[in-house]
Amino acid sequence: MDRTLRDVAEVGPFFAVRTGLGETGGDGGSSTDDGPRAHGYRPLADLYATVGVGGTDSAPAPHPLRERAADVAGRLGTPELRVGASLAFQGLAARLWSVALGAAVLAGRVPDLAADRLWWNPALSAPNDLWLPHPSALPDSGDLAAQLAGTVLAGHLVPLHRATREACPVSGGLLWGNAGSALAGSLRVLHTWCIARGRAAEARSALDLTARLLQEPPLNGTGTLDTADVSFVRRSCCLYYRVPGGGLCGDCVLR
């Protein structure tokens, strides 16, 4: 699977994930803490935990997702924390979809991206923010769409959705729209890459898998995928228009 993920990374930065233990890890018997944690990473499972107690209404307890939302909002020049939370959620969703969908399409296997095995550094951006120290594939089940739904949708986006809303007041429907939009965006990049390289079968596979995933609750109803021109129109707005000079995204319902 390590070689597969290196091949998938050629599609683009959002399709890349760091593997191995890194310079601090060493060989034989070293724990994953020797690598990712030493560089500021933490398992995504930690981030999906319920927001900790100990704060007040005026001074909520620190939470990495709230801090990430504030950082994104600050860099975009908006005072609205919900805008930062929305775009942070969409960015991480796009990373997860890209890595998993890319491997499924190009290698016919879905990587094991369990939340306690995949590490994230919110201070970094793609392709350096995700780290999978010990890459392996899920057992071959013959149903790639079901495995993608299990590992990304159920394993990551459902708990990330809950934790994001606990960390910052933001519409739940908006976040699911972001998840659908992120999947469609990963499809467009992957489909274009495959067509440019004469890999028509893989391009069709990417389209078919995405169409099936967009029928899965809670992604169903988030937008409409046009399989003819590989376009997507969502039924919600990610709030990017509220960023100074942001405008409307290509798949925005407001268009």
C-alpha positions, 0 to 999 in steps of 0.5 A, a space after each residue: 500500500 505504501 507504493 500505491 499511495 506514492 502513485 496516488 500522490 502523483 495526481 496532486 497535492 490533495 492526494 498525497 499522504 506521508 507514510 513511514 515513521 520519518 527521521 525520528 522513528 528509526 526501525 524495529 519496535 519503534 512506536 508511531 509516537 516516535 514519528 508523527 507526535 514528535 512533529 506536532 501531529 496527532 491521531 484524527 481520533 483525538 480530534 473527533 472526541 467530544 469537546 472537553 469540559 472545563 470552559 465557560 460560555 464566554 471562554 470555551 475550553 481549548 479545542 484543536 478544531 476551534 483553533 483551526 477554524 479561528 486560524 483559517 478565518 484569520 488567514 482569510 480576513 474574516 471575523 466569522 468563526 463559522 466561515 473558518 469552521 466550514 472551510 476547515 471542514 471542507 479542506 480536511 474532507 477533500 484530503 480524506 476523499 482524495 487519498 481514499 478515492 485515488 487508491 480505490 480507482 488507481 489500485 482497486 484497493 482502499 487504504 486503511 485510514 482508521 482514525 486512530 492510525 491516520 495523523 493530522 497536523 492542523 498547522 500544516 497544509 496539503 500535502 504535509 498535513 496527513 501522516 499514515 505511519 503504517 500504510 495497509 489496505 483494507 481486506 478486499 471485499 469486492 465493494 469499493 464504494 461500501 469500503 469508501 463509505 465506511 472508511 471516509 464517511 462513517 470513519 471520519 466525516 460523521 465524527 468530524 461533523 459532530 466535533 466541528 459543530 461542538 467546537 463552533 456553531 455552524 449549520 449541519 446541513 452546510 457541513 454535509 454539503 461541504 462533504 459532498 462538494 469535497 468528494 465532487 472536487 476530488 472526482 474532478 481532479 482525478 477524472 481529469 488526470 485519468 483522461 489526460 493519461 488515456 486511462 478511460 477505465 479508471 476515469 469511469 470508475 472514479 465517476 461511478 464510485 462517486 455517484 454511488 457515494 453521493 447516494 449514501 446518507 447523509 450525502 444524498 440530497 447535498 447536490 446533483 452530479 452531472 455525469 456527462 460533464 463531471 460537474 456538481 451543483 450543491 444545494 447549500 453554500 460553504 460561506 466562502 462568499 463571506 470572505 472579503 473578495 471571496 465570491 461564489 464557488 463554481 458549484 455554489 447553489 447561489 449561482 
